[in-house]
Amino acid sequence: MQFADAVASRRMVRAFTDQPVPTEVLNRILALAVRVPAAGNTQGLDLVVLEGAQTSRYWDASLPIHRRAGFPWPRLLEAPVLLIPVSSPDAYVERYSEPDKAHSGLGAGAAHWSVPYWYVDSAFSAMVALLAAVDEGLGAVFFGQFEHEEAIKNALGIPADRRPVGTIALGYAAGDQRLSKSARRPRRALDEIVHRGGW
């Protein structure tokens, strides 16, 4: 598949079959998901991967059984793989305390970063994983953890000083896809978005 085709055909898939993702396919996606830019080559990214029955720990923490009856995307819970990009703000502060970066002042603490690059770099990883899934013939969706972040961290043993930036469900798309309300919104035209030569 050509890169442009992967980008153009990527969609947020919210209904999966329970067919397992072959190990070699998942490993190729993971290998690409870590080949992303990192500010100062900090490499403050970790990936938590849950497969098969392991995914129930995630769902039990974020969507308890008593709340599942009204959940609008029940086949999302059938995704055989959950991938969680986890960032380390402290790693970036430490890296920018080193002699070659100290002049930036960013080593003084996370509050000194006008743009938290630990989220930017983790988002790069998530986007590469989404595109790699398309290239492998899989469906994928990225979604936030919001008020469930602490429960998910506790359930999965993610260290307290780390920040999961969201969750990616991966697997084979089920045939009964329906668009979310967000997906039905029209896209802005390219000439409305692109400001050549300035705003």
C-alpha positions as CSV (number, residue, x, y, z in Angstrom):
1,M,0.0,0.0,0.0
2,Q,1.2,3.5,-0.8
3,F,1.5,6.0,2.0
4,A,-1.1,8.3,0.5
5,D,-3.5,5.4,0.3
6,A,-3.0,4.5,4.0
7,V,-3.6,8.1,5.0
8,A,-6.7,8.5,2.8
9,S,-8.3,5.2,3.8
10,R,-7.7,5.5,7.6
11,R,-10.9,5.7,9.6
12,M,-11.7,5.3,13.3
13,V,-13.1,1.8,13.5
14,R,-15.3,1.1,16.5
15,A,-16.5,-2.4,15.8
16,F,-14.1,-5.3,15.7
17,T,-14.2,-9.1,15.3
18,D,-12.5,-11.1,18.0
19,Q,-10.1,-12.6,15.4
20,P,-6.6,-12.4,17.0
21,V,-3.9,-10.2,15.4
22,P,-1.0,-12.4,14.3
23,T,2.1,-11.7,16.5
24,E,4.3,-10.8,13.5
25,V,1.7,-8.2,12.3
26,L,1.5,-6.7,15.8
27,N,5.3,-6.6,16.1
28,R,5.6,-4.8,12.8
29,I,3.1,-2.1,14.0
30,L,5.0,-1.7,17.3
31,A,8.3,-1.5,15.5
32,L,7.0,1.4,13.4
33,A,5.2,3.1,16.4
34,V,8.6,3.6,18.1
35,R,10.3,5.0,15.0
36,V,9.0,8.5,15.6
37,P,10.5,11.9,16.3
38,A,11.4,12.7,19.9
39,A,12.4,16.1,21.2
40,G,16.1,16.0,22.1
41,N,16.0,12.3,21.3
42,T,14.5,11.9,24.8
43,Q,12.8,8.7,24.0
44,G,10.3,9.2,26.9
45,L,7.7,6.8,25.3
46,D,6.6,3.4,26.5
47,L,3.9,1.3,24.9
48,V,1.6,-0.9,27.0
49,V,0.2,-3.7,24.9
50,L,-2.8,-5.9,25.9
51,E,-3.8,-8.9,23.8
52,G,-6.8,-11.2,24.0
53,A,-8.1,-11.8,27.5
54,Q,-5.6,-9.2,28.9
55,T,-7.9,-6.5,27.5
56,S,-10.5,-7.3,30.1
57,R,-8.4,-5.6,32.8
58,Y,-8.5,-2.4,30.8
59,W,-12.3,-2.5,30.2
60,D,-13.0,-3.5,33.8
61,A,-11.2,-0.4,35.0
62,S,-12.6,2.0,32.4
63,L,-16.1,0.6,31.6
64,P,-17.4,-1.5,34.5
65,I,-19.9,-4.2,33.5
66,H,-22.9,-2.4,35.0
67,R,-22.2,0.5,32.5
68,R,-21.8,-1.6,29.4
69,A,-25.5,-2.1,28.6
70,G,-25.8,1.5,27.4
71,F,-22.4,1.8,25.8
72,P,-22.9,2.8,22.1
73,W,-20.0,0.9,20.7
74,P,-20.3,-2.6,22.2
75,R,-18.1,-4.3,19.5
76,L,-15.2,-2.0,20.4
77,L,-14.8,-4.2,23.5
78,E,-14.1,-7.1,21.1
79,A,-10.9,-5.6,19.8
80,P,-8.2,-8.2,20.3
81,V,-5.4,-5.6,21.0
82,L,-5.2,-2.5,23.0
83,L,-2.2,-0.3,22.7
84,I,-1.5,2.5,25.2
85,P,1.2,5.1,24.4
86,V,2.6,6.3,27.8
87,S,4.7,9.4,28.1
88,S,7.3,10.4,30.7
89,P,7.2,14.1,31.4
90,D,10.2,13.7,33.8
91,A,12.3,12.1,31.1
92,Y,11.9,15.3,29.0
93,V,12.8,17.6,32.0
94,E,15.8,15.5,32.7
95,R,17.0,15.4,29.1
96,Y,16.7,19.2,28.9
97,S,18.7,19.6,32.0
98,E,21.7,18.0,30.2
99,P,24.5,20.3,29.1
100,D,23.6,20.4,25.4
101,K,20.0,21.5,26.2
102,A,20.3,23.4,29.5
103,H,20.3,26.8,27.8
104,S,16.6,26.2,26.8
105,G,15.5,26.5,30.5
106,L,13.2,23.5,30.0
107,G,15.1,21.4,32.4
108,A,13.7,23.6,35.2
109,G,10.4,21.7,35.3
110,A,7.4,20.6,33.3
111,A,5.7,24.0,33.9
112,H,8.4,25.7,31.8
113,W,7.3,23.9,28.6
114,S,4.9,26.0,26.7
115,V,4.1,23.0,24.5
116,P,4.5,19.6,26.4
117,Y,6.5,17.7,23.9
118,W,6.0,14.4,25.8
119,Y,2.4,14.5,24.5
120,V,3.5,15.6,21.0
121,D,5.9,12.8,20.7
122,S,3.5,10.2,22.1
123,A,0.8,11.5,19.6
124,F,3.4,10.9,16.8
125,S,3.6,7.3,17.9
126,A,-0.2,6.9,18.1
127,M,-0.6,8.3,14.5
128,V,2.1,6.0,13.1
129,A,0.4,3.0,14.8
130,L,-3.0,4.0,13.3
131,L,-1.4,4.2,9.8
132,A,0.6,1.0,10.3
133,A,-2.6,-0.8,11.2
134,V,-4.2,0.4,8.0
135,D,-1.2,-0.8,6.0
136,E,-1.5,-4.2,7.7
137,G,-5.2,-4.5,6.7
138,L,-6.5,-3.8,10.3
139,G,-8.9,-1.4,11.7
140,A,-8.0,0.9,14.6
141,V,-9.4,3.7,16.7
142,F,-7.8,6.2,19.1
143,F,-9.8,7.3,22.2
144,G,-9.1,9.1,25.4
145,Q,-9.1,7.8,28.9
146,F,-10.3,11.0,30.6
147,E,-11.6,10.5,34.1
148,H,-10.5,6.8,34.0
149,E,-6.8,7.5,33.7
150,E,-5.9,6.7,37.3
151,A,-8.0,3.5,37.4
152,I,-6.4,2.3,34.2
153,K,-2.9,3.1,35.5
154,N,-3.6,1.2,38.7
155,A,-5.1,-1.8,36.8
156,L,-2.1,-2.0,34.5
157,G,0.7,-1.1,36.9
158,I,1.7,2.1,35.0
159,P,4.0,4.1,37.2
160,A,2.5,7.2,38.9
161,D,4.9,9.6,37.2
162,R,3.8,8.5,33.7
163,R,0.9,9.8,31.5
164,P,-1.0,7.6,29.2
165,V,-2.1,9.8,26.3
166,G,-5.0,7.6,25.1
167,T,-5.7,4.1,23.9
168,I,-5.6,2.5,20.5
169,A,-7.9,-0.5,19.8
170,L,-6.5,-2.7,17.0
171,G,-8.0,-5.6,15.1
172,Y,-10.0,-6.8,12.2
173,A,-12.9,-4.5,11.4
174,A,-16.4,-5.9,11.8
175,G,-18.8,-5.5,8.9
176,D,-21.3,-3.4,10.8
177,Q,-19.5,-0.1,11.0
178,R,-21.5,3.0,11.7
179,L,-20.3,6.6,11.7
180,S,-20.1,8.5,14.9
181,K,-21.7,11.9,15.0
182,S,-18.2,13.5,14.9
183,A,-17.3,11.5,11.7
184,R,-20.5,12.9,10.0
185,R,-19.2,16.5,10.3
186,P,-18.1,17.8,6.9
187,R,-14.4,18.4,6.4
188,R,-13.1,21.9,5.9
189,A,-11.8,22.6,2.4
190,L,-8.0,22.6,1.9
191,D,-8.0,26.2,0.9
192,E,-9.7,27.1,4.2
193,I,-7.0,25.4,6.2
194,V,-3.8,26.1,4.3
195,H,-2.5,29.7,4.8
196,R,0.4,30.1,2.3
197,G,2.9,32.8,3.1
198,G,1.2,33.6,6.4
199,W,-2.2,33.7,7.9
